[in-house]
């Protein structure tokens, strides 16, 4: 673990791996440091933001105590899976299947036949980075990013699946599309793909 200053009221906690980050993030949600106003998780980091500079040393000490006590015994909360309907009609579906040395049918089966977890959010409001319980593949980004990826696109890059809530430039490999509402400012919370959410992709016909 490394603790890095991030301005006057925040500290960035770097962990060894995503599993440790998940356990620390969950523990900080349930047992926050005094004065915590925000927790921002990424792949292997958690940013802790507190109300005032005077509370920052206490937040640092709190993290150190939690890690020293051990996070291995922290069990992740069981969550009900959210179904996301997907048409596997993406522009890069065949190319990705070739990269992974499998048929498109096998790629669809492997992608839709398992549980995905939203590890963290970023890039744009409502964009969730999802890891698969049984997804060992790392898919390279496109050599030339597209200037516009349509909203609802389901895409792969590195070890993650992502879903584009809005149209955006991007270099991820598109394998499908969904009509699910991924971001709606009129709802609370506005994002469907919240960190920690469990996702099941459901195959639908075009």
N, C-alpha and C positions, 0 to 999 in steps of 0.2 A: 504494500500500500504506500502511496505517496500523497501528501497533502500540499496543494499548490495554492498560493494566494490568488484571488480573482476579484480585485477591487477592494474597496474598504469594508464591504459587508458580506463577502462571500468567500468560500473555500471550495476548491475542486478536489474531490477525492478520486484518485486513480487506483483501480483494483487490478488484481492479477488476471481475472477472466470475467466473462459475462455472468456466470453463475454466482460468483461472489458479489458482483454488482447488484444482481437481482435481490439477493438476500439482504444486503445492506440497505438498499432502497426501501424494501418492504419494512425492515426494522425501523428505519427513520420515519416512515409514514405512521407506523403504530406508536413509536416512541421518539418524537421529534426533539431536537435540541431546543432549548429555551430561545424564544424569539424567532423561530423559523417562519419565514414568509413564503418560501418557494423551494421545491426540490426538482431538479432537472436531471433526468437520467439520460445517459448515452450508452454506447456499446459497453464500455468498461469503466465509466466514470459516473459520479453523482456530484452535481453542483448544489451546494447548500447555501442559501441566501437568508440572512437574518436581518432584523429590523435596524440594528445600529452597530457601529464598530465595536462598542464595548461588549457586545454579546458574542463576537466572533471567537475569542479565545475559549469561551465555554462550549461553543459548537465544535471546535477542533478537539477539545478534551473529550466531549461526548462521543465523537466518532472513534477516537483512540480507545476509549473504554469498551465500546461495542465490539470493535475488532479484536481487542485483547481478550475479551470474554469468549470469543469464538462465534463464527457465523454458520458453521457447518450444521448446527442443530436447528437452524431456522428452516421451517418447512413452508413452501410456497402455498398460498391459499388456493383451494380448489375453486375454479370459476366455471360457470356454465358457458359452453361454446356458443359463439354467435355465428349463425349461418350467413354466408355471403354468396349469392348466386353468381356464377361465372360462365360466360360463353368463351370457350377456349378457341378463339378465332384471331389471336394476335398476329401481327405482322411478322414477328420473329419466332413464332412457335416452331416451325420446321428447322430454322437455323439453330435454335437452342437444342432441339432434339438431336441434331447432327453433332453438335459440340459435345453432348453428353453420351453420344454413341447409343442412342435408343430411338425407338419409333415415337411419333407424336402421340399415339394412343398410350404408350407406356409413360411418357412424360405427364400427360393429363392424369393418368391413374396415380402416379406417385405424388403429384402436386395436390390433388384433391383428396387423396386417401389418407391424409394424416392431419394432425393438429398443429396449428401455427400459433405462436404467441407474439403479441406486439411488444417488442423489447423496448423501444423508445420512439419518440416522435421528432420530426424535424423537417427541414427542407422547405416545407410550406405548411400552413395550417391544415391539420387533419391527416397528414401523410405519416403512416406508421411503418416502421421497419420491423418486419416479422421474421422470426426464425422458426424453422420446422423441427419438430421432435425427431423426425427420421429423414432429414434432408442434408446429406453430406456434401452436396455439390456447390461449387463456386463458379458462378457464371460471369464471364467478363462483360464489362460494359461495351457498348458499341464503339467502334473506332471513331465513327463520326456521329455525334449526338444529333437527335432530331430537333428542329426548331419548334415543333409543337407536338406534344403527346396529348391525345384527347383525354378529357376527364373520364374517370371510371376505368382507366387502363390498369390491368394487373401485369406487373413486370418483375423481372429478376435481375439482380446484380450482386456480385460477390456471393455471400452466403444468405442473402436476404430476398424476401418477396416484399414488394411495395404496391400500394394502390394509390393512384393519382386522383385526389379529390377535385382538382381543377386542371384546366389545360395549362401546360407548361413545357418549356424546353426540357430535354432530358436525354440521357444516354443509356437508360436501363433497357433491357430486352423485353419487349411486350409479348406476352403469351395469351392474353385474354382481356375481356372487358366485363364490367359489372354495371347493373343499373341501380345498385344499392346507393343510398344517400350517404356519402362518406363525411360530408361537412355541411352543417346547417346552423347558421348563427341564431336561428329562432328556437333551437332546442337546447336543453341543458342536460348533459354537456353537448357542445356542438359537434364534437368528433365521434365517429363510430369506432375508430381504431385507437382507443386509449391505451397507453402503456399498461401492460399486464393483461389485456383482453385476450381471450382464447378464440381463435377463428377456425372455422371449417369452411372450405370452399366447396360449394355445391354445383355440380355440373348441370348446366341447362342448355337446351338446344338453341340454335340461332333463330 
